[in-house]
Amino acid sequence: MIDKPLAFRMRPKLLDEVLGQEKLIVFLNKLLSSQSLLSMVFYGPPGTGKTTLARAFANTYKINAIQLNAVIDNKAKMEQAFEEAIRFQPSIVIIDEIHRLDKGKQDLLLPHLENGDFYLIGCTTANPLISLNPAIRSRCRLLETESLKPEQVRLGLQRALESPEGLNNNRKFEPEALDYLAKISAGDMRFAYNQLEAVALSYSSSHLITLEDTKEISNMPNYLSDKDEDEHYDTVSAFQKSIRGSQVDAAIYYLAKLLKSGDLEGVIRRLMVTAYEDVGLANPAAVDRCVNACEVARQVGLPEAQIPLGFAVCDLALSPKSKAATLAIEEAMAMVDSSPIRVRDYLRLTRANVDEEDAYPYTEWDTQEYLEYLPSELVGTKFYQFDPSRTGKYEKNLAEYWKLHQHERVGSVKEARRLAKLNKKNP
C-alpha cells in the first residue's frame, strides 16, 4: 500500500496543533468557548492551512463536517452533502476553492445559507472582495490566513522528521538543510513538506543529508507566495499600479512573477479590470486588444499564455490613461447609495399621470437633446469629469463632440420642444 503524502499525514487534527495563525486561532477559540458558530471564509496564500484550519475547528468543536471542492464536485454531490448536513444538525460544510463555484452551484448553496440549514466555511486563495459572489460574501465572516514565518515552517519540518505519522526519525538532516527548506518555502507549509519528502526519499536512512544534498534535489523556490518578493496580493497590487503608472518594465516583471505562480485566471481577471479602469477612454482600442489577448491566453494556457499577456501588458502600460469613466460610475454608485431618488415622469416606462404633450418625444430627436435626464435633485451634478491632461486622442475627440451638445436642458417636454424649435430658427 502506498503511503499518503507527507503533507497529508502531518495535517493537524485539532486547533492547538496548527502552526502559526495565532490571531485567527484566538478568534476561533473564542467561538468555541462561547459555543457560538457562524459561517466564515478563510482566504490567503496557498499552503497557509485554510482547509486544515476548517477541519481542525470542526474536530475541536466536535461537530459534523462535510468537505467539498467547488471545482471537482458536481451539483448532485453538493446537493447530497447539503441534505446530509441538514440531517445531522448542527453541521459545517467546508468548500475548497469557493471562488470557483459556478452560478448553478451558488444558486444551490444560497437558500441553505439564508435559512441557516448549516454553517459554511469557504476556503480560497483569491481575494474574496473581488472573486466571491456578494450574496455569499455578505453572509460570511472573512478571515485572512497569513504565510507562516520561517521559524514556524522550520518547526513544522522538525515535527515531520520526528513524528510517527511523518518520517519517524528514519532520515537525518543537517540543521542548515532544514533552514534552507524553510526559507525557500516562503511560508507555504505544504510546499515545505513536499520538498522535505522529495529530498528524504532520495537518500538512504544512513545518509546525513547536507545543505548541498538538499539544494541538489530542491533547487526551485516557491514562487507561489514568495515573501522575499512580496505576498501574492501585494504583487497583484504592484502589477496594476505599474501599468497605471506607465512603467512597462515593472509591469512585465510583475506579470512574470504572477505567471510563475500559475494563477492564470487571476492574472487575466486583474488585467481586464486594469484595462477598463486605468486606460479606459484614453485608448479603448487597447482595451479591446487586451480582452482578445486574455481570451487567447485562456485558449492556449500556460506557458504559451505569457505571449499574448505580455503583448497586452506592454500595450496598456504604454497607452495614455483615463480614469474618467471609472470615477464617474464610482461617484454615481455612491450617490445612489446615499438616497433613493425617483425618475422623472416623462422618462418612466409607464405613462401614468402624464399628458400626451408631456410624454417622452420618441421621434423628436431635437427635442430629446434639450430635455433634462437627471432627477431634479441632481440637476447640475457632474459625475463625468474630463481631464485633457490625462487622456488620449479618442477621449479628446469625444469631448469636442460633447462640447457641441452642452446647452440648456429643461425638465419639461413642452419647454424642450420650444427650445428645439427656437434653436432651428436661430442656429
N, C-alpha and C positions, 0 to 999 in steps of 0.2 A: 504493500500500500504506500502511495506517495504521500509524504508529509505535506501539510498545508504550508503556504509561505510563512516565513518568519514574522512578517508584519502582521499576519492574521493571528498567529499563535501568541504574539505579545500584546494583543489588543486588550486594554484594561476592561475589567468587568464591572467595577464599581467606581464611583466618583473619586474616592480617596486614592485610587491607583493611577489617575490621569496625570500626565506630565504637563506642567505649565497651565495656562488659562486660569490663573488664580482668581481674578476678579469675577470671571464668569462662574466659576465653581462656588464662590461665596454667594452669588445671587441664587444659584440653583439650590444650594444648601438651605437658604432662607425659605425657598418654596417648600422644601422637604419638611423643615421644622414647623412651618405654619400649615402643613397639609394642604397646600394650595397647588393648583395646576393651571396652566394656561398654554395656549398654542404659541409656538416660537419658530423662528427661522435662524439657524446658525449659518453665518456666511464668513468666508475668509479664504486665504490661500490653501492650495492642496496640502494634504499631509498634516494639517493642524488639529485633526481629531474631531471633526464635526459629527460624523456618523457615530464614532466611538463614544463621544460625549453624550449623544442622544440615547444610545443603548445603555451606557453606564448610569445615566439619570433614571431610566426606566427600571433597571435592575435594582438600583439603590432604593427607589421608591416602591419596589416590589409590585409593579403594575404591568399588566399585559401590554406587550409591544409588538407591532407588526411592521416589518420593514419592506418598503417598495422602492423601485427605481423608476423615475419618470420616463426614461428612455426605453428601458428593456421591457417593463411590464405593460401589458395592454389593458384596455378598459375593462375587459371581463375579469382579469385577475384583480384589478383595483376594486371593482365592484364587490367581488368575493371577499377581499380584505376588509372593506368598509362594513360589510354585513357581519363579519366576524367581530370587528371592533365594537359594533353595536350590541352584539350578543353578550360580550364579556366586558361590560362597562364597569369601571372606567378603563379606557384603553388609550394608548398613544399610537398613532400611525406615523412612522418615520418615512419620509420620502426623500431619497437621494436625488440630486440634480433637479431640484424642484423647479428651477427656472426653465427647464426643458418640457414642462407639461404643455401639451397642445390644448387647443380650445375644448375639444371633446372631453378630455380628462379633467380640465378645470371646471367645466360645467357639471361633471360628476361629483367633484370634490366640494364645491362651494355650498350646496344646500346642507351638507353634513356639518360644515363649519358654522353656518348660520344657525342651525338647530342645536349645536353643541353635542352632537352624537358621539364625538370623540375628540381628543386633543391631537393637534398636528405638530410635529417637529420636522420642518423642512431643512435640508442641507444643500448649500450651493457655494461654488467658488465665484459666482458672479455677484456684482453689486445689486442687491435686491431693490434698491431705489430706482434702478434702471430696468432690470431684467424681469422683475416679478410682477405678475398681474396685480394691479392696485386693489382689487377686491379681496385677494388672498392676503396681500401685504397688510391691509388695514385691520385684519383680524388676528395678526400675529405680533409678538414682541420680537424685534430684530436684535440679534445678539452677535457681535463680531468675535471670531476666534483669531488669535494672533499667532504669527510664526514663532516657533519655540526659540529660546536663546541657545547659543552653542553649548553652554554648560548643562542645559536641560536635555538636549539631544545626546550629549556625552553620557549623562546619567542613564538615559534610556538604552544606549548601546551597551553599557556595562551590565545593566539588568539582563539584557538579552544574552550576553555571554554566560551569565551565571545561572539564569532561570532554567528549571527543568522543562518548561514549555519552550525555551529558546535553544541555545547551543549547549546548555548543561555542562559548561566548563570543558567541552571537548575541543576547543580551539584556544590558542594563546595569541594575544595581540600585544605589540608594544604600545605603551600609552600614546606615543606620537601618532601611531596609525589611527587610533580611535579619535584623537583630536582632529586629524585630517578629515575623517569621515564626517565628524560633527560640523566642521567648517563648510565643506562643500555641499552639505545637505540644505543649507540656507533656511533652517528652521522647519524643514519638512521631515517629520519623524518616519513616515512611511518610506520615503526615499532613502533615508539613513539605514533603516532595517534592510531594505533590498540590497544596498551596496555592501553592508556588513555580511549578509548571507552569500552574496556572489564571491566576495573575497575569501570567506571561510571555506566554501566548498571547493576552492581552487588549490587548497593546500591540505596536507595531512595533519592529523591531530598532534603529531610530534613536532611539527614545524612551528617556530616562533615567527609569527607574521609581522614583518617590519613595515616601516613607513614606505620604503621603496616597493615592497611587495604589493602594498595596498594601492599605491599610485599606478602600478603596472596594470592592475585589474580595474580599478575605479578611477579613471582619469577624466571623467566628464562631470563638470559642476552642474548643479541643479538649476537650470535657467528658469524653471517654473516659478520660483519665488525667491530669487537670489537677493538676500538682504543687503549685500555689498553693492548692489546696483539698483537699489530702490525696491520697494514692495510692488507687487503686480499692479495694484490700483494706482500707486504713485507713477508707475511707468505709463499707464494709460493716460493719466492726467498730463504728464510731461509730453506725451505724444501729441495730444490735441493742442496744448499750448505752443508747441514748436511749430505746428502748421499755422496756427493763428498768428504767431509772431514772425512768420515768413522765413524761418531758419531751416532751409531744406535739409542741410546735413544732419541737424539734430533730429528732425522728423524721421529721416531714413534710419538713423541709428535706433531710435525707439521702436520703429516698425520692426526692425530686425530682432530686437530683444523680445518683443511681444510674439513674433512668429516662432522664435525659439521655444517659447512656452507651449506651442501647439494650439493656442486658443484662437483658431482661425475665425470662428463666428464672432468672438468678442472683438477682434480687430475690425472685421467688416462692419459690425454694428456701430462702433465708435467712429470709423472713418466716414460712414454715410451721415451720421449726426453732425460731424465736424464740417462736412461739405456744405450742408444746408445752413448750419448755424453760423459759421465763420466766413465762408466765401459767399454763399447766397447770391444775391442780386448783382454782386460785383462781377461775377463770371458764371452765369448759370450753365453755360456750355461745359465748363469744367466739372460742375456738379453732376451733369448728365454722364459725362465720361467716367466719373468716379463710380456712379451706380452701375454702369456697364462693366467696369473693371472688377467690381465686387462680385457681380454675377459670374463673370469668367473665373474668378478665383474660387468660387464655390464649386464650379463645374470641374475644374482641373485638380483642386485640392492641393495640399502641401506635398512636396516642397515647391512645385511649379507656381503655386498661387502667389509666391513672392514677386513674380514678374509683373502681372497686372496691378498688384497692390503697390509695388514700388513706383510704377508709372503714375498711378492715381495720387500717391502722396507727394511726389515731385510736382505734379500739375497743380495740386491745391496749395502747396507751400509757396509756389512761385506766382500764384494768382493774386490779384488785388482782393481786398477783403471788405465785406459789408455785413454788419450785424443788424442792419436796419429792420429787416423783416422779423428776425428773432426777437429783438427788443419790442417791436410793435405787438406781437402776439403775447409776449410776457406781460406788457402793460395792460392789454385788453383782458387777459385772464385775471389779473389782479383786480381790475375794475369790476368784472362780472362777479367775482367772489365777494366784493365789498357790499353790493346791494343789488337786488333784482329790479330791473327797470323794464317797463312794458315797451313793446314795439309800437310804433306809430300806427294809427288806424289804417291809413292808406297803404301800408306795407304788409298788413296782415293777410293771411290766406283767405280767411272768411271776411265777408264784407258787411257784417252786422253794423248797423247804425252809421253807415257811410252812404251819402247821397251819390248819385251817378256821377255828378260833376266833380266830386271829391274822390272818386275811385282812382286807383293807380292807372296811369295812362300807358297801357301796354304798347300801343302803336305810335305814340307821340315821342319820338326819340329826343327831340329838342327839349320838350317839357321835362323829361326824365333828368336831364343834366342840371336843372335848376331846383330840383327837389332836395330837401334835407333828409338824409337817411339815418343820421344818428338820433337817438331818443332826445327829447327836448332838454333833459337834464344834462346831457353830454355835449350839447352844441358847442363847437369851438375846441373840443378836446383833440389833441394831436397824438395819435399812437405811433404813426409812421413819421420818423424824423430823418430827412435826407441829409447826409453829410458828404459833400462833394470831395472832401479831402481824404475820405476813406472808402473809395469805391472804384469801379471801372467804367468803361465806356457804355456798357449796356444799361446800367442803372442811371447814368447821367442822361442818356437818351430818353429813358422813361421819365426822368424828372423834367426834362424840357417839354415833353408832351403833357405831363401833369400840370405844368405851369399854365399851359394854354386853357386848361379847364378849371382854373381857380377863379371862381366868380361867386356872386351872391347865391345862396341857397335858402329856400324858404320852406316852412312846414305846412304849406297849403298847396294842393294841386291846382286850384284856380289861380293863385298868385304865381305859381311856377309857369303856368300856361301863359299868363300875361307877360312875364319877363321873357319867355322864349320868343313870343311874337314881337316884342319890343326890340329884342336883340337882332331879329331878322331885318327889321326896318332900319336899325342903326348899328350895323356890324362894326 
